[in-house]
Amino acid sequence: MMDYRNMFDFTGKKILVTGGTGTLGSEFASAFASCGADVVISGRDRKKADEVLKKCRIYGGKFDFVSCDLSDIRSVREMVARARDILGRIGVLCSHAGYSIRRPALECTEDDWDSLISIDLKAPFFVACEAAKIMNEQNGGRIINTASVSSARGHRNLSIYASAKGGISQMTKVMANEWAPYGITVNAVAPGYVPSDQTADLISDGSKRDELLSKIPMGRFGKPEEIASTVLFLASPGASYITGQTIYIEGGRMID
Ligand SMILES: NC(=O)c1ccc[n+]([C@@H]2O[C@H](COP(=O)([O-])OP(=O)(O)OC[C@H]3O[C@@H](n4cnc5c(N)ncnc54)[C@H](O)[C@@H]3O)[C@@H](O)[C@H]2O)c1
């Protein structure tokens, strides 16, 4: 029987968050921490990681940081193995690191393509595969990738980013299909606009900000906690029959 009342009780659960030093990833880490989980965050910035870990430690679980530059796949493999060593297992992977390039397609270089696809699509592929091998040995787990409204929409100046995020949604479906027999669910969260390092340039520009807001029926940007609560749901027993889905959290941006 489903324990509805304690659906978000993650006591003793083991969580790995990539991009855990970023705006959204750090919120995911502290959200899981507040629900009793042990969390490893990965990223490149030790100082930011220490700030995130300090917030998590208020809740009394086990928290650690593993440094990893996702452009190096060997480092990706080592990071996932190290997270498993620290946690003992990996119950939930939140694969969340990423960045965007805003530029017309005709101005994009081969370097732009290679670097963005490497971080936003290739690395999440290998992070998920490494985690799935571990989850398969454990008889199950949850993988939550990070897509975007750009997975499904053709907004200008985001051609490479949209290619990567569209790829994340498709990759999520195939992984879900292949790994369902191992008890692993694979889903993606797709935020609309949430103020963060990634969107700071857009949101701080008055006219661009107003234009973006005019296209969001709810008339406001998202908050990190509104993405984190969906991540927690996908990791919870309540989402046990959901797999292969991209869940859009965008204030109605995609309704019409
Ligand atoms: N903020 C939004 O509006 C929004 C909307 C849709 C999707 N997203 C996605 O959410 C995710 C997080 O974005 P955010 O808004 O928190 O931005 P952010 O810039 O605050 O966080 C991104 C994180 O990814 C990490 N990262 C980037 N390149 C890396 C690399 N080479 N190796 C290791 N780590 C690397 C950064 O260090 C940072 O911790 C991204 O995948 C982004 O595309 C964000």
The ligand as a MOL file (V3000), in Angstrom:
LIG
                    3D

  0  0  0     0  0            999 V3000
M  V30 BEGIN CTAB
M  V30 COUNTS 44 48 0 0 0
M  V30 BEGIN ATOM
M  V30 1 N 17.4610 27.9780 -15.3790 0
M  V30 2 C 16.6350 27.7110 -16.3640 0
M  V30 3 O 15.7920 28.5230 -16.7180 0
M  V30 4 C 16.7150 26.3960 -17.0750 0
M  V30 5 C 15.7160 26.0850 -18.0210 0
M  V30 6 C 15.7500 24.8640 -18.6770 0
M  V30 7 C 16.7670 23.9640 -18.3990 0
M  V30 8 N 17.7290 24.2910 -17.4900 0 CHG=1
M  V30 9 C 18.7790 23.3150 -17.2750 0
M  V30 10 O 18.9760 23.1180 -15.8900 0
M  V30 11 C 20.3360 22.7420 -15.6610 0
M  V30 12 C 20.9530 23.6090 -14.5740 0
M  V30 13 O 20.8730 24.9180 -14.9360 0
M  V30 14 P 20.8750 26.1380 -13.9000 0
M  V30 15 O 19.8050 27.0310 -14.3660 0
M  V30 16 O 20.8700 25.6530 -12.4870 0 CHG=-1
M  V30 17 O 22.2530 26.8210 -14.2710 0
M  V30 18 P 23.5940 27.0010 -13.4360 0
M  V30 19 O 24.5320 27.6380 -14.4000 0
M  V30 20 O 23.3090 27.6950 -12.1550 0
M  V30 21 O 24.0430 25.5030 -13.1170 0
M  V30 22 C 24.6460 24.6630 -14.0760 0
M  V30 23 C 25.5990 23.7110 -13.4090 0
M  V30 24 O 26.2190 22.8820 -14.4160 0
M  V30 25 C 27.6150 22.8400 -14.1480 0
M  V30 26 N 28.4270 22.6050 -15.3400 0
M  V30 27 C 28.4150 23.2930 -16.5090 0
M  V30 28 N 29.4170 22.8170 -17.3050 0
M  V30 29 C 30.0470 21.8200 -16.6120 0
M  V30 30 C 31.1460 20.9690 -16.8700 0
M  V30 31 N 31.8660 21.0660 -18.0020 0
M  V30 32 N 31.5060 20.0500 -15.9450 0
M  V30 33 C 30.8400 19.9700 -14.7680 0
M  V30 34 N 29.7960 20.7650 -14.4510 0
M  V30 35 C 29.4110 21.6870 -15.3650 0
M  V30 36 C 27.9180 24.2440 -13.5880 0
M  V30 37 O 29.1580 24.2500 -12.9120 0
M  V30 38 C 26.7190 24.4460 -12.6720 0
M  V30 39 O 26.9260 23.8200 -11.4310 0
M  V30 40 C 21.0290 22.8150 -17.0010 0
M  V30 41 O 21.0620 21.5350 -17.5920 0
M  V30 42 C 20.1280 23.7360 -17.7860 0
M  V30 43 O 20.2430 23.5630 -19.1780 0
M  V30 44 C 17.7280 25.4770 -16.8300 0
M  V30 END ATOM
M  V30 BEGIN BOND
M  V30 1 1 1 2
M  V30 2 2 2 3
M  V30 3 1 2 4
M  V30 4 1 4 5
M  V30 5 2 4 44
M  V30 6 2 5 6
M  V30 7 1 6 7
M  V30 8 2 7 8
M  V30 9 1 8 9
M  V30 10 1 8 44
M  V30 11 1 9 10
M  V30 12 1 9 42
M  V30 13 1 10 11
M  V30 14 1 11 12
M  V30 15 1 11 40
M  V30 16 1 12 13
M  V30 17 1 13 14
M  V30 18 2 14 15
M  V30 19 1 14 16
M  V30 20 1 14 17
M  V30 21 1 17 18
M  V30 22 2 18 19
M  V30 23 1 18 20
M  V30 24 1 18 21
M  V30 25 1 21 22
M  V30 26 1 22 23
M  V30 27 1 23 24
M  V30 28 1 23 38
M  V30 29 1 24 25
M  V30 30 1 25 26
M  V30 31 1 25 36
M  V30 32 1 26 27
M  V30 33 1 26 35
M  V30 34 2 27 28
M  V30 35 1 28 29
M  V30 36 1 29 30
M  V30 37 2 29 35
M  V30 38 1 30 31
M  V30 39 2 30 32
M  V30 40 1 32 33
M  V30 41 2 33 34
M  V30 42 1 34 35
M  V30 43 1 36 37
M  V30 44 1 36 38
M  V30 45 1 38 39
M  V30 46 1 40 41
M  V30 47 1 40 42
M  V30 48 1 42 43
M  V30 END BOND
M  V30 END CTAB
M  END
